[in-house]
Amino acid sequence: MILEQQPMTYEERIEYAVNPTAKRLFEIMEEKKSNLCFTPDVTKVADLLKFADEIGPYICLLKTHVDLLEDFSYEFTKDLLSIAKKHNFMIFEDRKFADIGAISGKQYQYGIYKISDWSDITNAHIVPGPGIIEGLKQVGLPKGRGLLLLAEMSSSGTMAKGEYTQTAVAYAKEHKDFVIGFISMGKLTDDPAFIHMTPGVKKQKGTDALGQQYKTVESVILENGSDIIIVGRGIYAAEDPKKEAADYQSLGYNAYLKRLASRD
Ligand code: S5P
């Protein structure tokens, strides 16, 4: 984990970002005062759209797992995009590509989901080597999309650590036009262009029954220097998801402001 010497605002980082999706994300974070990414991991289109509309005002980014949807149709993506426009948030399909470049590129572009047509951001494992970035880039870059590399994971026993994590950072630096940042547990590089997003976040530390490990908002943003908190069950499984989303938004943003307060 690298803690920045002099924390920068989202606004100041816009000019460092090379990729248009990263620039827009920083703008939205600044405008909406939100570093919250919500991931409603539900299995019905109507539930996902309802959550997107209800929680939209509090978030900068909505993360999807479209392969969970039992009633997916391509029409759904149009409805999601119009809600994203209404509430000014971006979309991140958490596809976790992991094949050779040629196949990952096709999976991104074709099939039922046509992810590159509607998702601003997607992500990839670096297990196959840098060819996966090239393969996805050929499809995504002409459309102005951005890619996150899974440099670390939140689950216990993860193999994504040490040299593996450092390799992800090196690959990202070689592809700054397309790679906008990382899924990581905290800041991995001081380069202000890269956005660090951290899943496994709840109000209380803890675990689930299948290896997920939760950290608190403050520990992720303030102590570990991450930029965006990714929250799923903490919001969608709560009794009052809207209230929880508002809480996570202010917890996340206040932790960011506290980090900025350490500037000289
Ligand atoms: O290391 C990871 C990477 C991701 S993208 N750990 C994760 O949990 N995720 C995703 O974040 C996971 O796929 C899920 O959509 C979300 C965490 O959900 P929660 O309900 O545990 O907050």
py3Dmol code that shows the C-alpha trace and the ligand (Angstrom):
import py3Dmol

protein = """\
ATOM      1  CA  MET A   1       0.000   0.000   0.000  1.00  0.00           C
ATOM      2  CA  ILE A   2       1.346   3.414  -0.937  1.00  0.00           C
ATOM      3  CA  LEU A   3       0.040   6.452   0.869  1.00  0.00           C
ATOM      4  CA  GLU A   4       0.247   9.618  -1.180  1.00  0.00           C
ATOM      5  CA  GLN A   5       2.535  12.375   0.046  1.00  0.00           C
ATOM      6  CA  GLN A   6       0.102  15.109  -0.887  1.00  0.00           C
ATOM      7  CA  PRO A   7      -3.519  14.021  -1.423  1.00  0.00           C
ATOM      8  CA  MET A   8      -5.179  15.525  -4.513  1.00  0.00           C
ATOM      9  CA  THR A   9      -8.831  16.360  -5.139  1.00  0.00           C
ATOM     10  CA  TYR A  10     -10.832  14.467  -7.745  1.00  0.00           C
ATOM     11  CA  GLU A  11     -11.002  17.706  -9.709  1.00  0.00           C
ATOM     12  CA  GLU A  12      -7.220  18.124  -9.720  1.00  0.00           C
ATOM     13  CA  ARG A  13      -6.837  14.568 -10.982  1.00  0.00           C
ATOM     14  CA  ILE A  14      -9.041  15.083 -14.072  1.00  0.00           C
ATOM     15  CA  GLU A  15      -6.152  16.493 -16.095  1.00  0.00           C
ATOM     16  CA  TYR A  16      -3.882  13.555 -15.214  1.00  0.00           C
ATOM     17  CA  ALA A  17      -6.360  10.980 -16.488  1.00  0.00           C
ATOM     18  CA  VAL A  18      -5.696   9.992 -20.086  1.00  0.00           C
ATOM     19  CA  ASN A  19      -8.874   7.998 -20.668  1.00  0.00           C
ATOM     20  CA  PRO A  20     -12.185   9.878 -21.218  1.00  0.00           C
ATOM     21  CA  THR A  21     -14.116   7.502 -18.944  1.00  0.00           C
ATOM     22  CA  ALA A  22     -11.706   8.174 -16.073  1.00  0.00           C
ATOM     23  CA  LYS A  23     -12.005  11.918 -16.625  1.00  0.00           C
ATOM     24  CA  ARG A  24     -15.786  11.740 -16.545  1.00  0.00           C
ATOM     25  CA  LEU A  25     -15.782   9.601 -13.433  1.00  0.00           C
ATOM     26  CA  PHE A  26     -13.624  12.128 -11.579  1.00  0.00           C
ATOM     27  CA  GLU A  27     -16.000  14.897 -12.729  1.00  0.00           C
ATOM     28  CA  ILE A  28     -19.043  13.036 -11.446  1.00  0.00           C
ATOM     29  CA  MET A  29     -17.342  12.270  -8.110  1.00  0.00           C
ATOM     30  CA  GLU A  30     -16.583  15.955  -7.665  1.00  0.00           C
ATOM     31  CA  GLU A  31     -20.022  17.129  -8.829  1.00  0.00           C
ATOM     32  CA  LYS A  32     -22.084  14.647  -6.832  1.00  0.00           C
ATOM     33  CA  LYS A  33     -19.723  14.538  -3.846  1.00  0.00           C
ATOM     34  CA  SER A  34     -19.792  10.773  -4.045  1.00  0.00           C
ATOM     35  CA  ASN A  35     -17.139   8.079  -4.050  1.00  0.00           C
ATOM     36  CA  LEU A  36     -19.762   5.369  -3.674  1.00  0.00           C
ATOM     37  CA  CYS A  37     -20.155   2.546  -6.178  1.00  0.00           C
ATOM     38  CA  PHE A  38     -23.299   0.500  -5.559  1.00  0.00           C
ATOM     39  CA  THR A  39     -23.541  -3.119  -6.698  1.00  0.00           C
ATOM     40  CA  PRO A  40     -27.112  -4.433  -6.561  1.00  0.00           C
ATOM     41  CA  ASP A  41     -26.339  -8.108  -7.160  1.00  0.00           C
ATOM     42  CA  VAL A  42     -29.939  -9.176  -7.790  1.00  0.00           C
ATOM     43  CA  THR A  43     -31.308 -11.717 -10.250  1.00  0.00           C
ATOM     44  CA  LYS A  44     -34.287  -9.887 -11.779  1.00  0.00           C
ATOM     45  CA  VAL A  45     -34.118  -6.961 -14.213  1.00  0.00           C
ATOM     46  CA  ALA A  46     -36.978  -5.091 -12.518  1.00  0.00           C
ATOM     47  CA  ASP A  47     -35.227  -5.239  -9.136  1.00  0.00           C
ATOM     48  CA  LEU A  48     -31.980  -3.973 -10.606  1.00  0.00           C
ATOM     49  CA  LEU A  49     -33.670  -1.074 -12.405  1.00  0.00           C
ATOM     50  CA  LYS A  50     -35.632  -0.167  -9.276  1.00  0.00           C
ATOM     51  CA  PHE A  51     -32.448  -0.103  -7.197  1.00  0.00           C
ATOM     52  CA  ALA A  52     -30.636   1.921  -9.881  1.00  0.00           C
ATOM     53  CA  ASP A  53     -33.370   4.566  -9.849  1.00  0.00           C
ATOM     54  CA  GLU A  54     -33.732   4.643  -6.069  1.00  0.00           C
ATOM     55  CA  ILE A  55     -30.030   4.684  -5.193  1.00  0.00           C
ATOM     56  CA  GLY A  56     -28.860   6.595  -8.295  1.00  0.00           C
ATOM     57  CA  PRO A  57     -28.764  10.039  -6.633  1.00  0.00           C
ATOM     58  CA  TYR A  58     -26.169   8.873  -4.074  1.00  0.00           C
ATOM     59  CA  ILE A  59     -23.621   7.175  -6.327  1.00  0.00           C
ATOM     60  CA  CYS A  60     -20.947   7.938  -8.902  1.00  0.00           C
ATOM     61  CA  LEU A  61     -20.942   4.423 -10.309  1.00  0.00           C
ATOM     62  CA  LEU A  62     -23.273   1.414 -10.540  1.00  0.00           C
ATOM     63  CA  LYS A  63     -21.656  -1.995 -10.792  1.00  0.00           C
ATOM     64  CA  THR A  64     -23.529  -4.842 -12.479  1.00  0.00           C
ATOM     65  CA  HIS A  65     -23.214  -8.602 -12.863  1.00  0.00           C
ATOM     66  CA  VAL A  66     -25.507  -9.033 -15.865  1.00  0.00           C
ATOM     67  CA  ASP A  67     -24.945 -12.789 -15.935  1.00  0.00           C
ATOM     68  CA  LEU A  68     -26.924 -12.995 -12.676  1.00  0.00           C
ATOM     69  CA  LEU A  69     -30.074 -11.728 -14.409  1.00  0.00           C
ATOM     70  CA  GLU A  70     -32.562 -14.492 -15.175  1.00  0.00           C
ATOM     71  CA  ASP A  71     -34.606 -12.284 -17.494  1.00  0.00           C
ATOM     72  CA  PHE A  72     -31.792 -10.336 -19.203  1.00  0.00           C
ATOM     73  CA  SER A  73     -32.632  -8.846 -22.564  1.00  0.00           C
ATOM     74  CA  TYR A  74     -30.629  -6.272 -24.473  1.00  0.00           C
ATOM     75  CA  GLU A  75     -33.518  -3.805 -23.928  1.00  0.00           C
ATOM     76  CA  PHE A  76     -32.608  -3.780 -20.241  1.00  0.00           C
ATOM     77  CA  THR A  77     -29.308  -2.062 -21.021  1.00  0.00           C
ATOM     78  CA  LYS A  78     -31.170   0.826 -22.682  1.00  0.00           C
ATOM     79  CA  ASP A  79     -33.364   1.268 -19.607  1.00  0.00           C
ATOM     80  CA  LEU A  80     -30.298   1.165 -17.369  1.00  0.00           C
ATOM     81  CA  LEU A  81     -28.503   3.768 -19.498  1.00  0.00           C
ATOM     82  CA  SER A  82     -31.457   6.133 -19.301  1.00  0.00           C
ATOM     83  CA  ILE A  83     -31.513   5.841 -15.492  1.00  0.00           C
ATOM     84  CA  ALA A  84     -27.738   6.419 -15.466  1.00  0.00           C
ATOM     85  CA  LYS A  85     -28.260   9.572 -17.504  1.00  0.00           C
ATOM     86  CA  LYS A  86     -31.096  10.774 -15.266  1.00  0.00           C
ATOM     87  CA  HIS A  87     -29.019  10.463 -12.089  1.00  0.00           C
ATOM     88  CA  ASN A  88     -25.588  11.116 -13.631  1.00  0.00           C
ATOM     89  CA  PHE A  89     -23.729   7.940 -12.730  1.00  0.00           C
ATOM     90  CA  MET A  90     -21.544   5.623 -14.807  1.00  0.00           C
ATOM     91  CA  ILE A  91     -21.827   1.862 -15.348  1.00  0.00           C
ATOM     92  CA  PHE A  92     -19.278  -0.826 -14.518  1.00  0.00           C
ATOM     93  CA  GLU A  93     -20.001  -4.388 -15.647  1.00  0.00           C
ATOM     94  CA  ASP A  94     -17.993  -6.561 -13.273  1.00  0.00           C
ATOM     95  CA  ARG A  95     -17.217  -9.241 -15.888  1.00  0.00           C
ATOM     96  CA  LYS A  96     -13.773 -10.193 -14.567  1.00  0.00           C
ATOM     97  CA  PHE A  97     -12.436 -11.305 -17.948  1.00  0.00           C
ATOM     98  CA  ALA A  98      -9.696 -13.921 -17.632  1.00  0.00           C
ATOM     99  CA  ASP A  99      -9.108 -15.555 -21.047  1.00  0.00           C
ATOM    100  CA  ILE A 100      -6.495 -14.972 -23.752  1.00  0.00           C
ATOM    101  CA  GLY A 101      -6.724 -11.592 -25.485  1.00  0.00           C
ATOM    102  CA  ALA A 102      -8.494 -12.813 -28.629  1.00  0.00           C
ATOM    103  CA  ILE A 103     -11.311 -14.492 -26.703  1.00  0.00           C
ATOM    104  CA  SER A 104     -11.711 -11.840 -24.023  1.00  0.00           C
ATOM    105  CA  GLY A 105     -12.091  -9.245 -26.774  1.00  0.00           C
ATOM    106  CA  LYS A 106     -14.873 -11.300 -28.386  1.00  0.00           C
ATOM    107  CA  GLN A 107     -16.596 -11.918 -25.042  1.00  0.00           C
ATOM    108  CA  TYR A 108     -16.532  -8.158 -24.471  1.00  0.00           C
ATOM    109  CA  GLN A 109     -18.000  -7.309 -27.868  1.00  0.00           C
ATOM    110  CA  TYR A 110     -20.330 -10.185 -28.787  1.00  0.00           C
ATOM    111  CA  GLY A 111     -22.620 -12.795 -27.222  1.00  0.00           C
ATOM    112  CA  ILE A 112     -25.933 -11.924 -25.611  1.00  0.00           C
ATOM    113  CA  TYR A 113     -24.553  -9.160 -23.424  1.00  0.00           C
ATOM    114  CA  LYS A 114     -22.467  -7.014 -25.835  1.00  0.00           C
ATOM    115  CA  ILE A 115     -20.850  -5.439 -22.770  1.00  0.00           C
ATOM    116  CA  SER A 116     -18.672  -2.988 -24.705  1.00  0.00           C
ATOM    117  CA  ASP A 117     -21.797  -1.376 -26.184  1.00  0.00           C
ATOM    118  CA  TRP A 118     -23.237  -0.133 -22.901  1.00  0.00           C
ATOM    119  CA  SER A 119     -20.787  -0.473 -20.015  1.00  0.00           C
ATOM    120  CA  ASP A 120     -18.423   2.452 -19.402  1.00  0.00           C
ATOM    121  CA  ILE A 121     -16.050   0.313 -17.368  1.00  0.00           C
ATOM    122  CA  THR A 122     -15.234  -3.368 -17.102  1.00  0.00           C
ATOM    123  CA  ASN A 123     -12.481  -5.336 -15.380  1.00  0.00           C
ATOM    124  CA  ALA A 124     -10.014  -8.135 -16.012  1.00  0.00           C
ATOM    125  CA  HIS A 125      -7.741 -10.531 -14.196  1.00  0.00           C
ATOM    126  CA  ILE A 126      -4.103 -10.442 -15.316  1.00  0.00           C
ATOM    127  CA  VAL A 127      -3.627 -14.234 -15.038  1.00  0.00           C
ATOM    128  CA  PRO A 128      -3.293 -14.597 -18.857  1.00  0.00           C
ATOM    129  CA  GLY A 129      -0.620 -11.882 -19.108  1.00  0.00           C
ATOM    130  CA  PRO A 130      -0.824  -8.490 -20.847  1.00  0.00           C
ATOM    131  CA  GLY A 131      -2.493  -9.881 -24.017  1.00  0.00           C
ATOM    132  CA  ILE A 132      -5.845  -9.701 -22.240  1.00  0.00           C
ATOM    133  CA  ILE A 133      -5.462  -5.931 -21.944  1.00  0.00           C
ATOM    134  CA  GLU A 134      -4.597  -5.660 -25.659  1.00  0.00           C
ATOM    135  CA  GLY A 135      -7.580  -7.818 -26.627  1.00  0.00           C
ATOM    136  CA  LEU A 136     -10.046  -5.787 -24.567  1.00  0.00           C
ATOM    137  CA  LYS A 137      -8.442  -2.502 -25.607  1.00  0.00           C
ATOM    138  CA  GLN A 138      -8.956  -3.172 -29.316  1.00  0.00           C
ATOM    139  CA  VAL A 139     -12.683  -3.335 -28.639  1.00  0.00           C
ATOM    140  CA  GLY A 140     -13.103  -0.837 -25.813  1.00  0.00           C
ATOM    141  CA  LEU A 141     -10.746   2.022 -26.592  1.00  0.00           C
ATOM    142  CA  PRO A 142     -12.446   3.130 -29.859  1.00  0.00           C
ATOM    143  CA  LYS A 143     -15.667   3.372 -27.824  1.00  0.00           C
ATOM    144  CA  GLY A 144     -13.983   5.447 -25.107  1.00  0.00           C
ATOM    145  CA  ARG A 145     -14.333   2.706 -22.474  1.00  0.00           C
ATOM    146  CA  GLY A 146     -12.052   2.088 -19.498  1.00  0.00           C
ATOM    147  CA  LEU A 147     -10.639  -1.035 -17.860  1.00  0.00           C
ATOM    148  CA  LEU A 148      -9.832  -1.883 -14.234  1.00  0.00           C
ATOM    149  CA  LEU A 149      -7.287  -4.567 -13.402  1.00  0.00           C
ATOM    150  CA  LEU A 150      -7.962  -6.885 -10.481  1.00  0.00           C
ATOM    151  CA  ALA A 151      -4.700  -6.315  -8.631  1.00  0.00           C
ATOM    152  CA  GLU A 152      -5.983  -7.566  -5.277  1.00  0.00           C
ATOM    153  CA  MET A 153      -9.164  -9.245  -4.075  1.00  0.00           C
ATOM    154  CA  SER A 154     -11.176  -8.976  -0.892  1.00  0.00           C
ATOM    155  CA  SER A 155     -11.673 -12.700  -0.334  1.00  0.00           C
ATOM    156  CA  SER A 156      -9.650 -14.704   2.144  1.00  0.00           C
ATOM    157  CA  GLY A 157      -6.819 -16.785   0.704  1.00  0.00           C
ATOM    158  CA  THR A 158      -6.633 -14.675  -2.472  1.00  0.00           C
ATOM    159  CA  MET A 159      -3.600 -15.354  -4.674  1.00  0.00           C
ATOM    160  CA  ALA A 160      -3.609 -11.758  -5.918  1.00  0.00           C
ATOM    161  CA  LYS A 161      -0.860 -10.340  -3.738  1.00  0.00           C
ATOM    162  CA  GLY A 162       2.822  -9.398  -3.692  1.00  0.00           C
ATOM    163  CA  GLU A 163       4.508  -9.749  -7.071  1.00  0.00           C
ATOM    164  CA  TYR A 164       1.173 -10.430  -8.801  1.00  0.00           C
ATOM    165  CA  THR A 165      -0.206  -7.111  -7.564  1.00  0.00           C
ATOM    166  CA  GLN A 166       2.945  -5.253  -8.623  1.00  0.00           C
ATOM    167  CA  THR A 167       2.718  -6.822 -12.086  1.00  0.00           C
ATOM    168  CA  ALA A 168      -0.831  -5.479 -12.421  1.00  0.00           C
ATOM    169  CA  VAL A 169       0.473  -1.991 -11.631  1.00  0.00           C
ATOM    170  CA  ALA A 170       3.243  -2.359 -14.231  1.00  0.00           C
ATOM    171  CA  TYR A 171       0.741  -3.512 -16.898  1.00  0.00           C
ATOM    172  CA  ALA A 172      -1.543  -0.590 -16.070  1.00  0.00           C
ATOM    173  CA  LYS A 173       1.304   1.889 -16.546  1.00  0.00           C
ATOM    174  CA  GLU A 174       1.994   0.423 -19.983  1.00  0.00           C
ATOM    175  CA  HIS A 175      -1.658   0.893 -21.001  1.00  0.00           C
ATOM    176  CA  LYS A 176      -2.606   4.220 -19.468  1.00  0.00           C
ATOM    177  CA  ASP A 177      -4.849   5.048 -22.406  1.00  0.00           C
ATOM    178  CA  PHE A 178      -7.220   2.210 -21.527  1.00  0.00           C
ATOM    179  CA  VAL A 179      -6.499   1.034 -17.978  1.00  0.00           C
ATOM    180  CA  ILE A 180      -8.104   3.554 -15.620  1.00  0.00           C
ATOM    181  CA  GLY A 181      -7.204   1.865 -12.356  1.00  0.00           C
ATOM    182  CA  PHE A 182      -7.544  -1.137 -10.087  1.00  0.00           C
ATOM    183  CA  ILE A 183      -9.709  -3.292  -7.960  1.00  0.00           C
ATOM    184  CA  SER A 184      -7.531  -3.263  -4.869  1.00  0.00           C
ATOM    185  CA  MET A 185      -7.680  -3.028  -1.126  1.00  0.00           C
ATOM    186  CA  GLY A 186      -6.024   0.389  -1.129  1.00  0.00           C
ATOM    187  CA  LYS A 187      -3.768   2.735  -3.083  1.00  0.00           C
ATOM    188  CA  LEU A 188      -1.126   0.870  -5.085  1.00  0.00           C
ATOM    189  CA  THR A 189       0.499   3.712  -6.995  1.00  0.00           C
ATOM    190  CA  ASP A 190       0.892   7.415  -6.432  1.00  0.00           C
ATOM    191  CA  ASP A 191       0.084   8.160 -10.078  1.00  0.00           C
ATOM    192  CA  PRO A 192      -3.021  10.399  -9.777  1.00  0.00           C
ATOM    193  CA  ALA A 193      -4.429   9.103 -13.086  1.00  0.00           C
ATOM    194  CA  PHE A 194      -5.299   5.710 -11.605  1.00  0.00           C
ATOM    195  CA  ILE A 195      -8.532   5.161  -9.691  1.00  0.00           C
ATOM    196  CA  HIS A 196      -8.518   2.573  -6.908  1.00  0.00           C
ATOM    197  CA  MET A 197     -11.821   0.857  -6.166  1.00  0.00           C
ATOM    198  CA  THR A 198     -12.288  -1.350  -3.111  1.00  0.00           C
ATOM    199  CA  PRO A 199     -14.994  -3.991  -2.598  1.00  0.00           C
ATOM    200  CA  GLY A 200     -15.705  -5.785   0.676  1.00  0.00           C
ATOM    201  CA  VAL A 201     -16.972  -2.669   2.466  1.00  0.00           C
ATOM    202  CA  LYS A 202     -19.529  -2.441   5.272  1.00  0.00           C
ATOM    203  CA  LYS A 203     -20.175  -0.242   8.280  1.00  0.00           C
ATOM    204  CA  GLN A 204     -18.716  -2.963  10.508  1.00  0.00           C
ATOM    205  CA  LYS A 205     -15.710  -5.188   9.906  1.00  0.00           C
ATOM    206  CA  GLY A 206     -16.602  -8.849   9.380  1.00  0.00           C
ATOM    207  CA  THR A 207     -16.907 -11.762   6.976  1.00  0.00           C
ATOM    208  CA  ASP A 208     -19.601 -13.677   5.134  1.00  0.00           C
ATOM    209  CA  ALA A 209     -19.873 -17.472   5.056  1.00  0.00           C
ATOM    210  CA  LEU A 210     -17.899 -17.765   1.791  1.00  0.00           C
ATOM    211  CA  GLY A 211     -14.676 -15.895   2.424  1.00  0.00           C
ATOM    212  CA  GLN A 212     -15.706 -12.289   1.802  1.00  0.00           C
ATOM    213  CA  GLN A 213     -13.827  -9.981   4.189  1.00  0.00           C
ATOM    214  CA  TYR A 214     -15.372  -6.625   5.059  1.00  0.00           C
ATOM    215  CA  LYS A 215     -13.488  -3.479   5.962  1.00  0.00           C
ATOM    216  CA  THR A 216     -14.956  -0.203   7.130  1.00  0.00           C
ATOM    217  CA  VAL A 217     -15.312   2.892   4.923  1.00  0.00           C
ATOM    218  CA  GLU A 218     -12.769   4.906   6.921  1.00  0.00           C
ATOM    219  CA  SER A 219     -10.163   2.157   6.840  1.00  0.00           C
ATOM    220  CA  VAL A 220     -10.500   1.849   3.060  1.00  0.00           C
ATOM    221  CA  ILE A 221     -10.555   5.553   2.098  1.00  0.00           C
ATOM    222  CA  LEU A 222      -8.601   7.196   4.875  1.00  0.00           C
ATOM    223  CA  GLU A 223      -6.121   4.575   6.041  1.00  0.00           C
ATOM    224  CA  ASN A 224      -5.594   2.605   2.824  1.00  0.00           C
ATOM    225  CA  GLY A 225      -5.925   5.585   0.454  1.00  0.00           C
ATOM    226  CA  SER A 226      -8.471   4.025  -1.921  1.00  0.00           C
ATOM    227  CA  ASP A 227     -10.728   6.257  -4.041  1.00  0.00           C
ATOM    228  CA  ILE A 228     -14.038   4.449  -4.395  1.00  0.00           C
ATOM    229  CA  ILE A 229     -15.935   2.116  -2.065  1.00  0.00           C
ATOM    230  CA  ILE A 230     -17.924  -0.684  -3.681  1.00  0.00           C
ATOM    231  CA  VAL A 231     -20.914  -1.636  -1.539  1.00  0.00           C
ATOM    232  CA  GLY A 232     -23.407  -4.417  -2.268  1.00  0.00           C
ATOM    233  CA  ARG A 233     -25.168  -6.216   0.575  1.00  0.00           C
ATOM    234  CA  GLY A 234     -24.484  -3.321   2.945  1.00  0.00           C
ATOM    235  CA  ILE A 235     -27.079  -1.408   0.892  1.00  0.00           C
ATOM    236  CA  TYR A 236     -29.320  -3.785  -1.040  1.00  0.00           C
ATOM    237  CA  ALA A 237     -29.837  -6.267   1.800  1.00  0.00           C
ATOM    238  CA  ALA A 238     -30.591  -3.502   4.331  1.00  0.00           C
ATOM    239  CA  GLU A 239     -34.068  -2.694   5.579  1.00  0.00           C
ATOM    240  CA  ASP A 240     -33.861   0.839   4.209  1.00  0.00           C
ATOM    241  CA  PRO A 241     -31.453   0.795   1.244  1.00  0.00           C
ATOM    242  CA  LYS A 242     -31.925   4.499   0.485  1.00  0.00           C
ATOM    243  CA  LYS A 243     -30.943   5.521   4.007  1.00  0.00           C
ATOM    244  CA  GLU A 244     -27.938   3.195   3.917  1.00  0.00           C
ATOM    245  CA  ALA A 245     -26.841   4.591   0.550  1.00  0.00           C
ATOM    246  CA  ALA A 246     -27.039   8.137   1.918  1.00  0.00           C
ATOM    247  CA  ASP A 247     -24.988   7.021   4.935  1.00  0.00           C
ATOM    248  CA  TYR A 248     -22.320   5.303   2.816  1.00  0.00           C
ATOM    249  CA  GLN A 249     -22.134   8.341   0.544  1.00  0.00           C
ATOM    250  CA  SER A 250     -21.462  10.688   3.430  1.00  0.00           C
ATOM    251  CA  LEU A 251     -19.139   8.266   5.221  1.00  0.00           C
ATOM    252  CA  GLY A 252     -17.120   7.835   2.018  1.00  0.00           C
ATOM    253  CA  TYR A 253     -17.017  11.500   1.116  1.00  0.00           C
ATOM    254  CA  ASN A 254     -16.160  12.613   4.637  1.00  0.00           C
ATOM    255  CA  ALA A 255     -13.298  10.113   4.771  1.00  0.00           C
ATOM    256  CA  TYR A 256     -12.009  11.608   1.489  1.00  0.00           C
ATOM    257  CA  LEU A 257     -12.298  15.144   2.929  1.00  0.00           C
ATOM    258  CA  LYS A 258     -10.379  14.011   6.013  1.00  0.00           C
ATOM    259  CA  ARG A 259      -7.629  12.686   3.771  1.00  0.00           C
ATOM    260  CA  LEU A 260      -7.470  16.034   1.982  1.00  0.00           C
ATOM    261  CA  ALA A 261      -7.275  17.818   5.328  1.00  0.00           C
ATOM    262  CA  SER A 262      -3.750  16.442   5.739  1.00  0.00           C
ATOM    263  CA  ARG A 263      -2.537  18.663   2.862  1.00  0.00           C
ATOM    264  CA  ASP A 264       0.052  21.286   3.791  1.00  0.00           C
TER     265      ASP A 264
END
"""
ligand_1 = """\
22
S5P
O -12.116 -8.845 -4.758
C -13.263 -8.592 -5.050
C -13.596 -8.024 -6.283
C -14.920 -7.695 -6.537
S -15.248 -6.835 -7.989
N -14.257 -8.805 -4.151
C -15.577 -8.523 -4.412
O -16.428 -8.741 -3.541
N -15.923 -7.986 -5.644
C -17.347 -7.700 -5.981
O -17.843 -6.730 -5.074
C -18.286 -8.904 -5.883
O -18.384 -9.543 -7.151
C -19.605 -8.268 -5.458
O -20.341 -7.840 -6.585
C -19.171 -7.040 -4.667
C -19.188 -7.217 -3.158
O -20.494 -7.366 -2.708
P -20.883 -7.321 -1.148
O -22.323 -7.709 -1.155
O -20.008 -8.280 -0.424
O -20.678 -5.879 -0.696
"""
view = py3Dmol.view(width=600, height=400)
view.addModel(protein, "pdb")
view.setStyle({"model": 0}, {"cartoon": {"style": "trace"}})
view.addModel(ligand_1, "xyz")
view.setStyle({"model": 1}, {"stick": {}})
view.zoomTo()
view.show()
